[in-house]
């Protein structure tokens, strides 16, 4: 075991001993030294509580070969991998995991459905991806609004609805849900249009199908809106998927950052959510899989 790993585990044990019976709901968000109720067992396969369907975004661990990554992910209680391309699906399936969110190299955050000129190309490519996902038993495909590039929110909303409507109809027939990701336009994705939950909600209402919903990225929406728990309580029926990340920095979701992830997860569970919560933080630990396991345990409420 590495020295850094021993030091972190020792710190977790000391914190737990010092705080004693203080409940996690009573701890201030982001307070240094707050107990996260992390199980420090060394079992070969982690046993979790089962209230959260845990997933992880592949791109955050792209330097680890996928065949090794899926095996380790399963050992720590992860059920699915996010943002996989078609050529990666079979490797994941053989490991006993699902692809929780499909994508492909053509999917662009900046060039999306808010621009009419993109519609024909995106519709052709997404129709193929939806068909591939359906045949592979994959239930969700990610889409993006695109950058504003001077397009007003009203026109962007209308353009997205026009471009997505035939694809949503096709997705309905193939038992696939298209989900649009909410991203911040302050730090990571300047000018991105779907950067506020109410805008995304209007788009869902405009399309009017159970096969089109939102990906609520907690990291991104903390930057844009804050008020995370109240927002997800209000719009729970519009959200099909969650992503995590520490604020600021998009790193580990422990007490080095400002969000109280156990409280957020409890709210998600209380809302009856049965989809996936995918870890999407960029690990800073020398052992990146140790960071991932920590994140899973923090969210396992």
N, C-alpha and C positions, 0 to 999 in steps of 0.2 A: 504493500500500500504506500502511495506517495506521501511525503511529509505534508503537502498542502491538503490532501484528503483527510489525514489524521487530524490536522489542526481544525478543519471545518467541522468534522464530526465531534471533536472535543468541545468546540464552541457551542454547537447545538445542544449537547448534553448539559453544559454549564448553564446555558440560558434556561433550559427547561427546569433545572434544579432551582435556579434563582427565582423564577416566576411562580413555580409551584402550581397552585390550582387556578390561576387566572385564566379565564376563558378567552378563546380567540376572538370572540365577538366584542370583547371589551377593550381590545388593544387598539391604540391609535394607529391610523394608517401610516405605514412606513417608519414607525418608531424603531430606532436601532435597538437591537437586543430583544425584540418581541418574539415570543414563542410561536413557532409555526406548526407545532404538533407533528413533527416529521418522525416517521417510524425509521429507526436506524438499524433495522434487521439486515442480515447478510444472506438471506435466503437466495437460492439460485434464481427463483422466479418470484417477483414481488407480488404479494397478495394485497389487492386494493379493495376499497369499500363498495365499489360498484355503482355509485350514484352519478359519477361522471364517466362518459365515454371518452377516454383519452386518445388523442392523436398527436401527430407532430409533423411540422412542415419539413419536407426533405431538404430544401435549399439551405437551411441553416446548418446542415451537417453534410454538405456536398463533398467534402474531402474524405469522408468515410465511405468506402465501397458499399453500394446499396445492399448487396447480399449479406454483408456483416451488420450493416445498420438495422436491417429489419429483424434479424435474430436478436440483437441486443434490445431493440425497442419492445419486442414481445416479452422478453424476460422482465422488463421493468413495468409491465402492465399496460403498455400501449396496444390499442386495438387496430389502429389504422394510420396510414401515412397520407399526408396532404400534398397537393400540387405535384402529382406524378404525371409524366407523359406516357403515352400508350406503350412505348417500348419498355417501360419500367413496371407495368402492371403485373406481369406474370411472375416476376421475381418476388414481388410483395405477396401475391396470392399463395405461392408455394411455401412461404414462411408462415402462413396461417393468418395473415393480416389483410385488411381491406384497403383499397384506395378510397379515402374519404372525400377527396376533391380532385377532379381530373382537370388537366390543362394540356396545352401543347405549345410549341415554340412560337406559333403565330399570335398567340394571345398577348395583346399589348395593353399596358396600363395607360399609355399616353394616346394611342390611336384607337379609340373605342367607338361605341355606338352613338355618341352624341354628335357625330359628324356624318352627314348623309353620304358623303363620298366613300366612306368606309363600309357601308352596309352590304353591298353585293359580295365583296371579298370575305367579310366576316361571316355572312350568312352561309356561304358555300363551305367555308372551313369548319365552322361550328356545327353545321349539320352533319358533316362527316364525324367529328369528334363525339357528338351526342350519340350517333349510331354506334360508334365503337364502344363508348362507355356502356350503353344499354346492353350490347351483346356480352360485355365483360361483367355485367351485374353491378356496375358502378352507378351510384344514385345521384351524384352531384357534379356539375361542371361550372367552373368559375368564369365570370364575364366582368368587363370593366366599362365604365362610362367613357373614359378618355379624358384628355385635358381640355380645358375650356377654349383656349385659343381665341378669346374674344366672344365666344358664344354665351349668351345669357343663360341663366339657370332655367328660365321658362322654355326657351327654345331647345336647350340641351335635353330637358326632360321629355319634350315632345319627340325629338329626334331619336332618343333612346327607345321610347315606346314603339315608334314606327319600325325601327330596326330590329328590335327584339321580339315583337309580336309573332311573326311567323316561326321564329325559332322556338318560342315558348309553346306554340301549338304543336310543333314537331316533338318537343321534349315531353309534352303530355302523353303523346301516343307511344313514347318509348320509355315511360316511367322514369324520367330523369328530371331533376330540378336544376334550373339555372340560378346561380346566386351571384349577385353583384357585391363586390367588396367595397366597404366604406374605408377610405384611406385619408390620412391627413395631408393637407396642402400647404402646411406651414414649414415642415422640416424635411420630410422624405420625398414627397411627390408634389412639387410645386405646380399649381394650376389645375390639379385634378378636380373634376367636377363633382363626383359623388363623395363629398367630404363632410357632409352633415347628415345625421340620421333622418331628420324630417324630409330632406330632399329624397333620400332613398325610399322612405315610406310613401311619399307621393308617387314615385315611380311604380312601386309595387301595387298601389291602389289603381293607378292608371292602367296597368297591364291586366290586373284582375284575375290572376291565376294562382292556384296553390303550387304551381310548378315554377314560380319565380319569387325568390325571396332575397334576403340580405345576408351577407357575411359581416357580422359585427366584430370588428377588430378592436379589442379593448385598448391596446396601446395607441392606435391611431385616434380613437375617439376621446381618449383622455386628453390628448393634445388639443383636439379641436373643440370639445364640448365640456369635458369633465362630467360630473353628475352621473357616473356610470350606472350605479344600481338603480336609481330612479328611471333612467332612460331605458334600461333593458326590461324593467318591470312594465313600463308604459307600452313598449313596442315589442313585447315578447312574441307575439303572433307573427311578426314580420321577419323574425330572425331564424335562419336555418342552420347557422354555423357560427362558431366563435374562434378567434385567434387571441393569443396572449403576447405579452412583451412588457418588460420593465420600463417605467417612465421616470426620469429621462434616460435616453441612451439605447433603448431597445435591447437591453441585456437581461440578465437573470431576473426572475420575478420574486426574489427574496426581499429581506428588509433593507437592502441597499437602495431601494427605490420607493416611490411614494404611494403605490397602489396596495390596497389590502386584498390580495387575491383570494384568500380563504373566504372572506365576507362576500366577494363578488361571486365565487363559485356556489356559496350557499344560496344566494339569490337566484342563480341560474337553476339550481336543483329545485328550489321552492316553486319556481314557475312551471315545473313539469317538463323541462326541456329534455328531449331524448336524443338529440343529435350529437355531434362531436365538438369537443373543445380541443383545439390544436395548439400546441406550444409553437410559437413563432418568434422566440427571442434569439439573439445572437450570443452564443455562450462565450464567456471570457476565461473560464477555467482552463487549465492545462488539459484536464480530462473533460472533454466536451460532453461525453455521455454521462459523467457524474453530474454535470450541471443539468442535463435533461432529466435525470432521475430525481434530482432535487425538485425541479419544477413540477413533475408529475405528483410527487408527494405533497407539495404545498397545495396543489389544486384538488387533492383527493379528500373531499369533505363528506 
